[in-house]
């Protein structure tokens, strides 16, 4: 699966999501793109899923017209995410086009 990490998602996460092809928005030069533009660019570039921390994304965008799946992480800090990368990998195993999955990262 081809996965995009949104701006706020810690970049080290990409090393923990094998065998997926994972890129960051910064790697693509999409640092300035915001929600709708970023989703559109990701879909046009063939990404299957975007991982984000933006809790408002599902309310700000009409995700029903999107093909890309969204995985929302409840925490932003790598300190909290790192011990729970398997939760994210498990969510990715269930992702289907147009899905919205929230991964609750424990404290």
HELIX and SHEET records of a PDB file:
HELIX    1   1 UNK A   11  UNK A   16  5                                   6    
HELIX    2   2 UNK A   35  UNK A   44  1                                  10    
HELIX    3   3 UNK A   57  UNK A   60  1                                   4    
HELIX    4   4 UNK A   63  UNK A   65  5                                   3    
HELIX    5   5 UNK A   78  UNK A   81  1                                   4    
HELIX    6   6 UNK A   82  UNK A   84  5                                   3    
HELIX    7   7 UNK A   85  UNK A   94  1                                  10    
SHEET    1   A 5 UNK A  21  UNK A  24  0                                        
SHEET    2   A 5 UNK A   2  UNK A   5  1                                        
SHEET    3   A 5 UNK A  49  UNK A  52  1                                        
SHEET    4   A 5 UNK A  69  UNK A  73  1                                        
SHEET    5   A 5 UNK A 100  UNK A 103  1                                        
END                                                                             
